Amino acid sequence: MSLFVLEIILWIAGIRGHIPQSDGFPIGRSGPSFGTGTGTPMAALAVAAAVVAGLALVLWAVVWLAIKVL
């Protein structure tokens, strides 16, 4: 499940597909670099939301564990 969540976050951020597979390098001039697309602010917002949600989950787990230990 966690790999699926990571794959979704990378897909939303637009990172997936940037690493060429076997002989996937284009010949000639390359396309625009990262940051010139129209979805970049939304991708950054999605990544930031995922990071905040992850940190909140970690904080919740630490507090829950501390209550159980005491």
VEXLOSE-938634 format. One record per residue: residue number from 1; x, y, z of N, C-alpha, C in turn. Coordinates in pm, whole numbers. Layout:
<nodes>
<node><k>NUM</k><n_c1>X</n_c1><n_c2>Y</n_c2><n_c3>Z</n_c3><ca_c1>X</ca_c1><ca_c2>Y</ca_c2><ca_c3>Z</ca_c3><c_c1>X</c_c1><c_c2>Y</c_c2><c_c3>Z</c_c3></node>
...
</nodes>
This chain:
<nodes>
<node><k>1</k><n_c1>82</n_c1><n_c2>-119</n_c2><n_c3>0</n_c3><ca_c1>0</ca_c1><ca_c2>0</ca_c2><ca_c3>0</ca_c3><c_c1>86</c_c1><c_c2>125</c_c2><c_c3>0</c_c3></node>
<node><k>2</k><n_c1>196</n_c1><n_c2>124</n_c2><n_c3>79</n_c3><ca_c1>279</ca_c1><ca_c2>244</ca_c2><ca_c3>88</ca_c3><c_c1>348</c_c1><c_c2>274</c_c2><c_c3>-45</c_c3></node>
<node><k>3</k><n_c1>386</n_c1><n_c2>172</n_c2><n_c3>-120</n_c3><ca_c1>446</ca_c1><ca_c2>196</ca_c2><ca_c3>-250</ca_c3><c_c1>344</c_c1><c_c2>255</c_c2><c_c3>-347</c_c3></node>
<node><k>4</k><n_c1>218</n_c1><n_c2>214</n_c2><n_c3>-334</n_c3><ca_c1>114</ca_c1><ca_c2>269</ca_c2><ca_c3>-419</ca_c3><c_c1>93</c_c1><c_c2>418</c_c2><c_c3>-388</c_c3></node>
<node><k>5</k><n_c1>95</n_c1><n_c2>453</n_c2><n_c3>-259</n_c3><ca_c1>80</ca_c1><ca_c2>594</ca_c2><ca_c3>-220</ca_c3><c_c1>197</c_c1><c_c2>675</c_c2><c_c3>-272</c_c3></node>
<node><k>6</k><n_c1>319</n_c1><n_c2>623</n_c2><n_c3>-260</n_c3><ca_c1>436</ca_c1><ca_c2>693</ca_c2><ca_c3>-311</ca_c3><c_c1>428</c_c1><c_c2>710</c_c2><c_c3>-462</c_c3></node>
<node><k>7</k><n_c1>381</n_c1><n_c2>608</n_c2><n_c3>-531</n_c3><ca_c1>367</ca_c1><ca_c2>617</ca_c2><ca_c3>-677</ca_c3><c_c1>265</c_c1><c_c2>723</c_c2><c_c3>-716</c_c3></node>
<node><k>8</k><n_c1>156</n_c1><n_c2>732</n_c2><n_c3>-642</n_c3><ca_c1>54</ca_c1><ca_c2>834</ca_c2><ca_c3>-670</ca_c3><c_c1>111</c_c1><c_c2>974</c_c2><c_c3>-647</c_c3></node>
<node><k>9</k><n_c1>187</n_c1><n_c2>992</n_c2><n_c3>-539</n_c3><ca_c1>246</ca_c1><ca_c2>1124</ca_c2><ca_c3>-511</ca_c3><c_c1>345</c_c1><c_c2>1162</c_c2><c_c3>-620</c_c3></node>
<node><k>10</k><n_c1>427</n_c1><n_c2>1068</n_c2><n_c3>-663</n_c3><ca_c1>522</ca_c1><ca_c2>1097</ca_c2><ca_c3>-771</ca_c3><c_c1>450</c_c1><c_c2>1124</c_c2><c_c3>-902</c_c3></node>
<node><k>11</k><n_c1>338</n_c1><n_c2>1056</n_c2><n_c3>-926</n_c3><ca_c1>262</ca_c1><ca_c2>1079</ca_c2><ca_c3>-1049</ca_c3><c_c1>199</c_c1><c_c2>1218</c_c2><c_c3>-1048</c_c3></node>
<node><k>12</k><n_c1>145</n_c1><n_c2>1258</n_c2><n_c3>-932</n_c3><ca_c1>84</ca_c1><ca_c2>1391</ca_c2><ca_c3>-921</ca_c3><c_c1>190</c_c1><c_c2>1499</c_c2><c_c3>-937</c_c3></node>
<node><k>13</k><n_c1>308</n_c1><n_c2>1476</n_c2><n_c3>-880</n_c3><ca_c1>415</ca_c1><ca_c2>1574</ca_c2><ca_c3>-889</ca_c3><c_c1>476</c_c1><c_c2>1581</c_c2><c_c3>-1028</c_c3></node>
<node><k>14</k><n_c1>449</n_c1><n_c2>1484</n_c2><n_c3>-1112</n_c3><ca_c1>502</ca_c1><ca_c2>1486</ca_c2><ca_c3>-1247</ca_c3><c_c1>646</c_c1><c_c2>1436</c_c2><c_c3>-1255</c_c3></node>
<node><k>15</k><n_c1>691</n_c1><n_c2>1367</n_c2><n_c3>-1154</n_c3><ca_c1>829</ca_c1><ca_c2>1318</ca_c2><ca_c3>-1152</ca_c3><c_c1>841</c_c1><c_c2>1188</c_c2><c_c3>-1231</c_c3></node>
<node><k>16</k><n_c1>735</n_c1><n_c2>1111</n_c2><n_c3>-1232</n_c3><ca_c1>739</ca_c1><ca_c2>980</ca_c2><ca_c3>-1296</ca_c3><c_c1>759</c_c1><c_c2>994</c_c2><c_c3>-1447</c_c3></node>
<node><k>17</k><n_c1>845</n_c1><n_c2>914</n_c2><n_c3>-1503</n_c3><ca_c1>867</ca_c1><ca_c2>915</ca_c2><ca_c3>-1645</ca_c3><c_c1>985</c_c1><c_c2>1001</c_c2><c_c3>-1688</c_c3></node>
<node><k>18</k><n_c1>1054</n_c1><n_c2>1062</n_c2><n_c3>-1594</n_c3><ca_c1>1167</ca_c1><ca_c2>1145</ca_c2><ca_c3>-1631</ca_c3><c_c1>1296</c_c1><c_c2>1064</c_c2><c_c3>-1649</c_c3></node>
<node><k>19</k><n_c1>1297</n_c1><n_c2>942</n_c2><n_c3>-1598</n_c3><ca_c1>1416</ca_c1><ca_c2>858</ca_c2><ca_c3>-1614</ca_c3><c_c1>1394</c_c1><c_c2>770</c_c2><c_c3>-1736</c_c3></node>
<node><k>20</k><n_c1>1470</n_c1><n_c2>790</n_c2><n_c3>-1843</n_c3><ca_c1>1451</ca_c1><ca_c2>710</ca_c2><ca_c3>-1964</ca_c3><c_c1>1488</c_c1><c_c2>564</c_c2><c_c3>-1939</c_c3></node>
<node><k>21</k><n_c1>1411</n_c1><n_c2>476</n_c2><n_c3>-1999</n_c3><ca_c1>1441</ca_c1><ca_c2>334</ca_c2><ca_c3>-1988</ca_c3><c_c1>1543</c_c1><c_c2>298</c_c2><c_c3>-2097</c_c3></node>
<node><k>22</k><n_c1>1543</n_c1><n_c2>178</n_c2><n_c3>-2144</n_c3><ca_c1>1642</ca_c1><ca_c2>135</ca_c2><ca_c3>-2242</ca_c3><c_c1>1631</c_c1><c_c2>217</c_c2><c_c3>-2370</c_c3></node>
<node><k>23</k><n_c1>1735</n_c1><n_c2>287</n_c2><n_c3>-2404</n_c3><ca_c1>1744</ca_c1><ca_c2>370</ca_c2><ca_c3>-2524</ca_c3><c_c1>1628</c_c1><c_c2>469</c_c2><c_c3>-2536</c_c3></node>
<node><k>24</k><n_c1>1589</n_c1><n_c2>527</n_c2><n_c3>-2426</n_c3><ca_c1>1478</ca_c1><ca_c2>620</ca_c2><ca_c3>-2427</ca_c3><c_c1>1521</c_c1><c_c2>765</c_c2><c_c3>-2440</c_c3></node>
<node><k>25</k><n_c1>1649</n_c1><n_c2>788</n_c2><n_c3>-2468</n_c3><ca_c1>1697</ca_c1><ca_c2>925</ca_c2><ca_c3>-2479</ca_c3><c_c1>1656</c_c1><c_c2>983</c_c2><c_c3>-2614</c_c3></node>
<node><k>26</k><n_c1>1594</n_c1><n_c2>1101</n_c2><n_c3>-2614</n_c3><ca_c1>1554</ca_c1><ca_c2>1160</ca_c2><ca_c3>-2741</ca_c3><c_c1>1674</c_c1><c_c2>1213</c_c2><c_c3>-2819</c_c3></node>
<node><k>27</k><n_c1>1662</n_c1><n_c2>1210</n_c2><n_c3>-2950</n_c3><ca_c1>1768</ca_c1><ca_c2>1262</ca_c2><ca_c3>-3036</ca_c3><c_c1>1733</c_c1><c_c2>1406</c_c2><c_c3>-3069</c_c3></node>
<node><k>28</k><n_c1>1828</n_c1><n_c2>1493</n_c2><n_c3>-3054</n_c3><ca_c1>1804</ca_c1><ca_c2>1634</ca_c2><ca_c3>-3084</ca_c3><c_c1>1781</c_c1><c_c2>1714</c_c2><c_c3>-2958</c_c3></node>
<node><k>29</k><n_c1>1714</n_c1><n_c2>1825</n_c2><n_c3>-2975</n_c3><ca_c1>1691</ca_c1><ca_c2>1916</ca_c2><ca_c3>-2863</ca_c3><c_c1>1585</c_c1><c_c2>1860</c_c2><c_c3>-2769</c_c3></node>
<node><k>30</k><n_c1>1609</n_c1><n_c2>1877</n_c2><n_c3>-2641</n_c3><ca_c1>1515</ca_c1><ca_c2>1825</ca_c2><ca_c3>-2543</ca_c3><c_c1>1401</c_c1><c_c2>1922</c_c2><c_c3>-2521</c_c3></node>
<node><k>31</k><n_c1>1298</n_c1><n_c2>1875</n_c2><n_c3>-2453</n_c3><ca_c1>1180</ca_c1><ca_c2>1956</ca_c2><ca_c3>-2426</ca_c3><c_c1>1206</c_c1><c_c2>2053</c_c2><c_c3>-2311</c_c3></node>
<node><k>32</k><n_c1>1103</n_c1><n_c2>2118</n_c2><n_c3>-2265</n_c3><ca_c1>1118</ca_c1><ca_c2>2215</ca_c2><ca_c3>-2157</ca_c3><c_c1>1161</c_c1><c_c2>2147</c_c2><c_c3>-2027</c_c3></node>
<node><k>33</k><n_c1>1233</n_c1><n_c2>2218</n_c2><n_c3>-1946</n_c3><ca_c1>1280</ca_c1><ca_c2>2163</ca_c2><ca_c3>-1820</ca_c3><c_c1>1168</c_c1><c_c2>2165</c_c2><c_c3>-1717</c_c3></node>
<node><k>34</k><n_c1>1192</n_c1><n_c2>2102</n_c2><n_c3>-1603</n_c3><ca_c1>1093</ca_c1><ca_c2>2098</ca_c2><ca_c3>-1495</ca_c3><c_c1>1072</c_c1><c_c2>2239</c_c2><c_c3>-1443</c_c3></node>
<node><k>35</k><n_c1>949</n_c1><n_c2>2276</n_c2><n_c3>-1424</n_c3><ca_c1>919</ca_c1><ca_c2>2408</ca_c2><ca_c3>-1373</ca_c3><c_c1>859</c_c1><c_c2>2500</c_c2><c_c3>-1476</c_c3></node>
<node><k>36</k><n_c1>858</n_c1><n_c2>2460</n_c2><n_c3>-1602</n_c3><ca_c1>800</ca_c1><ca_c2>2546</ca_c2><ca_c3>-1705</ca_c3><c_c1>659</c_c1><c_c2>2503</c_c2><c_c3>-1741</c_c3></node>
<node><k>37</k><n_c1>614</n_c1><n_c2>2392</n_c2><n_c3>-1688</n_c3><ca_c1>480</ca_c1><ca_c2>2344</ca_c2><ca_c3>-1720</ca_c3><c_c1>374</c_c1><c_c2>2421</c_c2><c_c3>-1642</c_c3></node>
<node><k>38</k><n_c1>251</n_c1><n_c2>2405</n_c2><n_c3>-1682</n_c3><ca_c1>143</ca_c1><ca_c2>2477</ca_c2><ca_c3>-1616</ca_c3><c_c1>99</c_c1><c_c2>2410</c_c2><c_c3>-1488</c_c3></node>
<node><k>39</k><n_c1>128</n_c1><n_c2>2282</n_c2><n_c3>-1470</n_c3><ca_c1>84</ca_c1><ca_c2>2211</ca_c2><ca_c3>-1351</ca_c3><c_c1>183</c_c1><c_c2>2212</c_c2><c_c3>-1238</c_c3></node>
<node><k>40</k><n_c1>292</n_c1><n_c2>2286</n_c2><n_c3>-1251</n_c3><ca_c1>396</ca_c1><ca_c2>2285</ca_c2><ca_c3>-1149</ca_c3><c_c1>348</c_c1><c_c2>2338</c_c2><c_c3>-1014</c_c3></node>
<node><k>41</k><n_c1>275</n_c1><n_c2>2449</n_c2><n_c3>-1007</n_c3><ca_c1>229</ca_c1><ca_c2>2494</ca_c2><ca_c3>-875</ca_c3><c_c1>136</c_c1><c_c2>2393</c_c2><c_c3>-808</c_c3></node>
<node><k>42</k><n_c1>50</n_c1><n_c2>2329</n_c2><n_c3>-886</n_c3><ca_c1>-39</ca_c1><ca_c2>2229</ca_c2><ca_c3>-828</ca_c3><c_c1>38</c_c1><c_c2>2106</c_c2><c_c3>-782</c_c3></node>
<node><k>43</k><n_c1>141</n_c1><n_c2>2069</n_c2><n_c3>-857</n_c3><ca_c1>222</ca_c1><ca_c2>1954</ca_c2><ca_c3>-817</ca_c3><c_c1>298</c_c1><c_c2>1985</c_c2><c_c3>-689</c_c3></node>
<node><k>44</k><n_c1>350</n_c1><n_c2>2107</n_c2><n_c3>-678</n_c3><ca_c1>422</ca_c1><ca_c2>2146</ca_c2><ca_c3>-556</ca_c3><c_c1>326</c_c1><c_c2>2149</c_c2><c_c3>-437</c_c3></node>
<node><k>45</k><n_c1>205</n_c1><n_c2>2195</n_c2><n_c3>-460</n_c3><ca_c1>105</ca_c1><ca_c2>2197</ca_c2><ca_c3>-353</ca_c3><c_c1>68</c_c1><c_c2>2055</c_c2><c_c3>-311</c_c3></node>
<node><k>46</k><n_c1>56</n_c1><n_c2>1965</n_c2><n_c3>-407</n_c3><ca_c1>23</ca_c1><ca_c2>1826</ca_c2><ca_c3>-375</ca_c3><c_c1>135</c_c1><c_c2>1760</c_c2><c_c3>-295</c_c3></node>
<node><k>47</k><n_c1>258</n_c1><n_c2>1786</n_c2><n_c3>-333</n_c3><ca_c1>371</ca_c1><ca_c2>1729</ca_c2><ca_c3>-260</ca_c3><c_c1>377</c_c1><c_c2>1787</c_c2><c_c3>-119</c_c3></node>
<node><k>48</k><n_c1>355</n_c1><n_c2>1918</n_c2><n_c3>-107</n_c3><ca_c1>358</ca_c1><ca_c2>1982</ca_c2><ca_c3>25</ca_c3><c_c1>246</c_c1><c_c2>1926</c_c2><c_c3>113</c_c3></node>
<node><k>49</k><n_c1>128</n_c1><n_c2>1905</n_c2><n_c3>57</n_c3><ca_c1>18</ca_c1><ca_c2>1847</ca_c2><ca_c3>134</ca_c3><c_c1>49</c_c1><c_c2>1705</c_c2><c_c3>178</c_c3></node>
<node><k>50</k><n_c1>113</n_c1><n_c2>1629</n_c2><n_c3>91</n_c3><ca_c1>149</ca_c1><ca_c2>1492</ca_c2><ca_c3>127</ca_c3><c_c1>254</c_c1><c_c2>1491</c_c2><c_c3>238</c_c3></node>
<node><k>51</k><n_c1>348</n_c1><n_c2>1583</n_c2><n_c3>233</n_c3><ca_c1>451</ca_c1><ca_c2>1591</ca_c2><ca_c3>338</ca_c3><c_c1>388</c_c1><c_c2>1630</c_c2><c_c3>471</c_c3></node>
<node><k>52</k><n_c1>299</n_c1><n_c2>1729</n_c2><n_c3>469</n_c3><ca_c1>232</ca_c1><ca_c2>1772</ca_c2><ca_c3>593</ca_c3><c_c1>148</c_c1><c_c2>1659</c_c2><c_c3>649</c_c3></node>
<node><k>53</k><n_c1>76</n_c1><n_c2>1588</n_c2><n_c3>564</n_c3><ca_c1>-5</ca_c1><ca_c2>1475</ca_c2><ca_c3>610</ca_c3><c_c1>83</c_c1><c_c2>1366</c_c2><c_c3>670</c_c3></node>
<node><k>54</k><n_c1>197</n_c1><n_c2>1340</n_c2><n_c3>608</n_c3><ca_c1>290</ca_c1><ca_c2>1239</ca_c2><ca_c3>662</ca_c3><c_c1>347</c_c1><c_c2>1280</c_c2><c_c3>797</c_c3></node>
<node><k>55</k><n_c1>385</n_c1><n_c2>1406</n_c2><n_c3>809</n_c3><ca_c1>437</ca_c1><ca_c2>1454</ca_c2><ca_c3>937</ca_c3><c_c1>331</c_c1><c_c2>1451</c_c2><c_c3>1046</c_c3></node>
<node><k>56</k><n_c1>207</n_c1><n_c2>1484</n_c2><n_c3>1011</n_c3><ca_c1>98</ca_c1><ca_c2>1479</ca_c2><ca_c3>1108</ca_c3><c_c1>74</c_c1><c_c2>1335</c_c2><c_c3>1153</c_c3></node>
<node><k>57</k><n_c1>83</n_c1><n_c2>1241</n_c2><n_c3>1060</n_c3><ca_c1>65</ca_c1><ca_c2>1101</ca_c2><ca_c3>1095</ca_c3><c_c1>177</c_c1><c_c2>1052</c_c2><c_c3>1187</c_c3></node>
<node><k>58</k><n_c1>298</n_c1><n_c2>1094</n_c2><n_c3>1159</n_c3><ca_c1>412</ca_c1><ca_c2>1056</ca_c2><ca_c3>1245</ca_c3><c_c1>395</c_c1><c_c2>1116</c_c2><c_c3>1385</c_c3></node>
<node><k>59</k><n_c1>353</n_c1><n_c2>1242</n_c2><n_c3>1392</n_c3><ca_c1>332</ca_c1><ca_c2>1307</ca_c2><ca_c3>1522</ca_c3><c_c1>221</c_c1><c_c2>1236</c_c2><c_c3>1599</c_c3></node>
<node><k>60</k><n_c1>113</n_c1><n_c2>1199</n_c2><n_c3>1530</n_c3><ca_c1>6</ca_c1><ca_c2>1127</ca_c2><ca_c3>1595</ca_c3><c_c1>56</c_c1><c_c2>993</c_c2><c_c3>1648</c_c3></node>
<node><k>61</k><n_c1>136</n_c1><n_c2>922</n_c2><n_c3>1571</n_c3><ca_c1>188</ca_c1><ca_c2>792</ca_c2><ca_c3>1614</ca_c3><c_c1>279</c_c1><c_c2>806</c_c2><c_c3>1735</c_c3></node>
<node><k>62</k><n_c1>361</n_c1><n_c2>910</n_c2><n_c3>1738</n_c3><ca_c1>450</ca_c1><ca_c2>931</ca_c2><ca_c3>1852</ca_c3><c_c1>370</c_c1><c_c2>961</c_c2><c_c3>1978</c_c3></node>
<node><k>63</k><n_c1>269</n_c1><n_c2>1046</n_c2><n_c3>1969</n_c3><ca_c1>187</ca_c1><ca_c2>1079</ca_c2><ca_c3>2086</ca_c3><c_c1>109</c_c1><c_c2>956</c_c2><c_c3>2131</c_c3></node>
<node><k>64</k><n_c1>55</n_c1><n_c2>880</n_c2><n_c3>2039</n_c3><ca_c1>-19</ca_c1><ca_c2>759</ca_c2><ca_c3>2075</ca_c3><c_c1>71</c_c1><c_c2>659</c_c2><c_c3>2146</c_c3></node>
<node><k>65</k><n_c1>194</n_c1><n_c2>645</n_c2><n_c3>2092</n_c3><ca_c1>290</ca_c1><ca_c2>552</ca_c2><ca_c3>2154</ca_c3><c_c1>330</c_c1><c_c2>600</c_c2><c_c3>2293</c_c3></node>
<node><k>66</k><n_c1>349</n_c1><n_c2>730</n_c2><n_c3>2311</n_c3><ca_c1>385</ca_c1><ca_c2>785</ca_c2><ca_c3>2442</ca_c3><c_c1>273</c_c1><c_c2>762</c_c2><c_c3>2543</c_c3></node>
<node><k>67</k><n_c1>148</n_c1><n_c2>777</n_c2><n_c3>2499</n_c3><ca_c1>35</ca_c1><ca_c2>752</ca_c2><ca_c3>2591</ca_c3><c_c1>30</c_c1><c_c2>605</c_c2><c_c3>2629</c_c3></node>
<node><k>68</k><n_c1>55</n_c1><n_c2>517</n_c2><n_c3>2535</n_c3><ca_c1>50</ca_c1><ca_c2>374</ca_c2><ca_c3>2565</ca_c3><c_c1>163</c_c1><c_c2>332</c_c2><c_c3>2659</c_c3></node>
<node><k>69</k><n_c1>279</n_c1><n_c2>396</n_c2><n_c3>2645</n_c3><ca_c1>393</ca_c1><ca_c2>359</ca_c2><ca_c3>2730</ca_c3><c_c1>374</c_c1><c_c2>408</c_c2><c_c3>2873</c_c3></node>
<node><k>70</k><n_c1>313</n_c1><n_c2>524</n_c2><n_c3>2887</n_c3><ca_c1>291</ca_c1><ca_c2>577</ca_c2><ca_c3>3022</ca_c3><c_c1>178</c_c1><c_c2>505</c_c2><c_c3>3083</c_c3></node>
</nodes>
